[in-house]
Structure formats: structure tokens, C-alpha cells
Amino acid sequence: MQTVVKRLLMAVPVLWLILTLTFFLLRAAPGGPFDAERQLDPAIEAQMASQYSLDLPLWQQYGLYLKDVIQGDFGPSFQYPDVSVNELLAAGLPVSMTLGLWALLLACLIGVPLGVWSARSAGRWPDALTMAVAVLGISVPNYVVGPLLIAVLAVGLNWFPAGGWQGGEWQHAVLPVVTLALPFVAYVARLMRTSVLEVMQQPFVQVAYAKGLSEWQVLRRHVLRPAFLPLVNYLGPAAVALMTGSVVVEQIYGLPGLGRFFVQGALNRDYTLVMAVVLWVGLLTVVFNLLVDVLASYLHPQLREEVKR
């Protein structure tokens, strides 16, 4: 428990640094939140700048924003009138996290058995077929897979809706989750295959075979646990990427997720919205990396002392 608290306390200066850099870089970039409204009367534009405290010196803007963030208030959105960034996060974050978690689960449920099967068939046609499919899954981008699934499964066979969210009903989530998960299925399969092959070359595995254990017993008792370690290390950043990087998938299926809000906020210089999304990504990265360290220490006891440092 002390380790977890220590890691979380160490994350505070990291998140502060992310906030500070993002704040000043956004304002150093050309353009502003009201550039699309240049036809407005200068007095009205000045009044809008005053409403959002953009007429204050930069250090005062930073101080006010930092104070609000510490209190859990990410401020008003410049792009969506009468809507706070907290409300946008409350609407978009559950959508992106639901998609990401289901996609991560699907990637592991399919990718891990495929990788183990490919390793057991190394050098034979099942191995070559699995790796060829994995390379195809990595190579074909989401903006190709998504429309193809819509054309076949939604329009052609009418099995699933072509878009929308409808409160997260499972019928609306199937196609986005599959589209988002497919490249990660390929990554997990390739990573698991390589890891299993490396572990099977270790002397303790050869000793287990010499004792007369079956292949399944050797895999279950001696190979899988250490073979999961590289996969666990990969799952931390992969989970964050799945939950926050589904911009293309959200655009294809018309989903009100966090990634879609982030892109629209960046294009329209919605400072507060972009800042909030960046901070949430940073927080999720810290949390998932901590979970990965804890799980890795369980799989590899020698790492426990390193986690405690």
C-alpha cells in the first residue's frame, strides 16, 4: 500500500509539469479561440475575451486556471457555449473508456491464445498463417476496417447498427470495439508468440520436459507465467491508447467520445477542453503504469524489490 501511495504522490509533479507545458504551448501556438469569429465587432470580441479571462496577463491566467484545476473545475468550454468542460468529460470519457476496455479485453482473449498456438506450431503452416494474419491486422488501418465492417455487417447483413451510441447498447458497441481491437489483437499475438518461444528455450523448461511432463503441463506450470511479463508491460500504454486514442473509430461511427472532443477542441483552440483531455490522459497513464508494475511484480517475484523502491 505504501508503494502505491508513493507512486501516486510522485505523479503529482509529473501532472503539474504536463499541465504547465500544455498551458503555455497552447497559448504560444498561432491563432486563438475566437479566430473563427473575426466578423464580430471588436467590442464584442473584447467582451468575450474578458468573460474567459483571456485579457489578463498570461501568468494570471495560469494562476487562475491552476487554482480551478486543483478544485476539480476545468472551466468553461470555448467551443460549446453554456457547457462546462467537466460536463463534456462526463459525457465523453465513459464512451471512450467503455470502448477501450472492451477492445483491450477482446485483444487479450483472441491474441493470447493465437500467440501461444503460433509458438507451439513454430516453423509450421499454422505459425506462418497466424503471423501473416497478424501482419495484415497491423497493416490495415482503422479507417479501412471500419467502413468495410459497416458495409458487410451493418448494410449488407443488417446484423448491427452502422453508427451511433444509444447509451452504450451492446449492438452499437460491437463494430467500434472490433474495429478498435483488431490491430491490438495482432500486436498481442506477435508479442505472446515471441515471449513463449523465448521462455521455452530456458533450461528450466527443458528440465520440465525431461521429467516427463506433457506439453500442456509445461506450458501451464512453467512457461505462461514468465511469458506474460512482456505482454503485461505492453498493456499499460496499450490500455491508455485504446481509451483515449480512438479518434478515427469515433469519427467513423459517430460516437461522442473523448478523442472526438479532443480533435475538435484542438482545431478550434478550445484551450480548456484540450488541457482537460491532456491531463486525463496523463492521469490514466500514471494509473495504468502503476497497475502494470504491481502485476509484473506478481508475475516476476524478483521485480518486487524494484517496485518497492
N, C-alpha and C positions, 0 to 999 in steps of 0.2 A: 504493500500500500504506500509506503514511503517513497518507493521508486516512482510510482505513478504520480504522486503529488509533486515530486521533484521535477519530473519531466514536464508537467503542466505549468509549473512556475517558470521553468526555463523557456517555455513557449511564449510567455508574456512579452519579453523584449523582442522576440522574433516577430510577433504580430505587430508590435508597435513600429518596428522598422519597416515592415511591409506597408502599414498604413501611411507612414511618413513619406516614404519614397513614392507611393502611388499618388498621394495627395499633390505633391509638388510636380511630379512628372505630368499629371493630367493638366495642371494649370500652365505648365511650360509649353505644352503642345499648341500648335496654331488652332485658332477657332475658339468658339465659346458656345454655351448652351442656347443662346438666343440668335445665333448667326442665321438660322433659317427664317428669322422674322425681321430682317433688315428693313422691311417696308413699314415697320411700326414707327410711330412718332418718337423722336429721341427722348422726350419727357416720359413717355410710357415705358420705353426700354430702360431708362434710368430708374423708374419706379420698380420695375421687375427685378433689376439688379439689387436694389435696396431691400426688397422683400426677401431675397435669398442671401443677404449679407455679402454679396459679391462686390459691393462698393467699398468694403473695408480693406485695410492693408492685409497683405497675404498672411502675415504672422497672426493677425487677429482672427482671420477666417480659420486658420489651422487650430488655434486655441479653442475657439467655439466648437468646431467640429469634434475635436478630441474629447472635450467635455461631454458632448452629446453621446458619443460612441460609448464612453465609459458608463453612461447611464442606460445604455441599450437602445438609444434612439439614433437611427441612421439618417434622420432628417427627411424633408420632403423630396419628391421626385421632380426634376425639372421638366421631364418629358411627359409625365402623366399628371395633369392638373388635379388638385384636390385628393391626391393619393400619396400616402407616405411610402418610403422605401421599405419600412417594416411590413406594410401590407402586401407589397409586391413580393417580398421574400416569403411571406407566409403563404402566398398563392403559388409561387414558382418552385420553391425548394422541395416541398413534398412530391411534386411531379418528377423532378429530376432525380431525387433520391430513390423514389419507387422504381423508376426505370433502371437506374444504376444498380440497385441491389438485386433486382430480378435478373438483369443481364449478367452480373457477376456470378450469381448462383448458377445460371444456365451455362456459363462458360466453364465453370468448375465441374459441373455434373457431366458435361459432354467431353470437355478437354482432357480431364484427368484419366478417365478410362481409355480414351483414344491414345493418349501418350504412353500409358502402361502397355496397352496391347501392341502398339508400334514397337516399343522397346523389346518386348518378348518375341516379336517377329523380325528382329533386326536383320537386314540383308535379304529378306524375302519379299514377295509381292505385297502382302498386307502392309508392311512397313513403307514400301515405296508409294503405295496408293494413299495411305494416311497422310504422309508428308506432302504428297502432291496436292491433296485436297487442302491441307493446312496452308501451303504457299498460295493457293488460289484464294482462300479466305482472307489472307493478309493483303493480297494484291488488289482485290476488287473493293473499291471504296464504298462507303455507306450511301452516297448519292446515286450509285448504280444499283446496289442491292435493294434499297428502299422502294424505288419506283417499280422494279421488277417484281418484288413481292406483292405490291399493290395490284399490278396488272394481272398477276396469276391468281393470287389467293383472295383478293378483295373484289376485283372487277370480273375476272374470269369465272372463278368457282363460288364467289359470294360467301366465303366462309367467315371472313372478318370484315369489320368496317375499314374503310380506306383512310380514315383520319379522325381527328377529334379525341377528346379525353373523356367526357361524360362522367366526371367524378372518379375516374380511375377504374371503371368497369373492366373486367379481365379481357373481354372481347376487344376493347380498344387498345389494350396494352400489349397484346400478343405480337403484332407485327413490329411495333417500335422496339420491343425488347429483343426480338430475334435479330432485327437489323443491327442493333447496337452491340449485341453479344457475339455475332459471327467472327469478327476479326480477333476478339479475345479468346474465343474457342480455339482458334488456330495457334495463337501465342501460347496458351496454356498447354496444348497438346505437344508442341515442339519443345517447350521448356521441360515438361514432365518426361518426355522421351529421353532427352539428353541427360537429365538428372538420374533417371533409373539406370540407364546404361553405365554412367559413371560409378554409381553405388555398387552395381553388380560386378564391377571389376575389383572391388575391395577384397582383401584377404579373408575378412570375417565371413563374407558371403560364400567364398569357396569352401571354407571350413564347414559352413552350414550344409552345403551340398554333400560334402564328404561324410557328414554324419547320417546321411540317408533321408534328409527332409525333402519333401516334394517341392516342386517349383512354387506352388501356391503358398505353402508354409514358409518358404524362404522369403517370398515377396511380402507376405503379411507380417512376419515377425522381424525381419532384418532389413528389408530394402525400402519399404514405403515410407517409414517414419523419417529417415535421413533424406530420402529423395524429395520429401515435401518441403524441405527447408528453402531451396531456391524459389519454389513457387510461392511460398508464404512471403518472402522478401519482395516478390513481384506484385503481390496482391495489394499491398499498401498504396503505391502510386496508381495502380490499375483501378482500384476502387474509387479514388478521387477523380481520375479521368472519366470513369463511367458516369459518375454522379454529377459532374459539372461540365463535361465536355461533349454533351450530346446535342450540340447546336444544330448540326446538319439534320439529325434524326428529328429533332423538334420542329425544324422548318418543314421537312417533308410531310410529316403527319399533322402539322398544325397544332402542336402541343404547347400549352402555356408554361413552359419550364424555365428554369433559371438561366440556362445557356442562351435561350432566345432573348430574354430580357437583357442579358449582358451585351449581346451584339447590338441590339437596338439602342441601349444606353451609350455604348462606345461611339456609335455612328452619330448620335445626337448630342454628344458631350454632356450626358446626364451624369455629372460628377458624383453625386451621392449614390446613385444606383450602382455605378461601376465600382466605387470604393467598397460598398457593402458586399458585392459579389466577390471581389478580390479577398476581402477579409474572411468571408465564409470559406472560400477555397483554402486559404492559409490555415484556418482552424481545422477543417476536415483533414488536411494533410498532416498536421501535428497529431490529431487523434488517431488516424489510421496507422501512421508510422509507429505510434506508441503501442497500438494493438498488435502490430506485426512483430515488434521487439519482444513483447510478452509471449506471443505464440511461438516465436522462433526459439526463445529460451526453453520453452516446454519441449519442443521437438529435439533440441540440441542442448542437453544439460550444461555443457561447457560454456555456453553463452550466458548462463545466469549471472555469473560474476560480472560480466561486461555490462549487462543490463542494470545491475545494481550501482554501477559507478556513476 
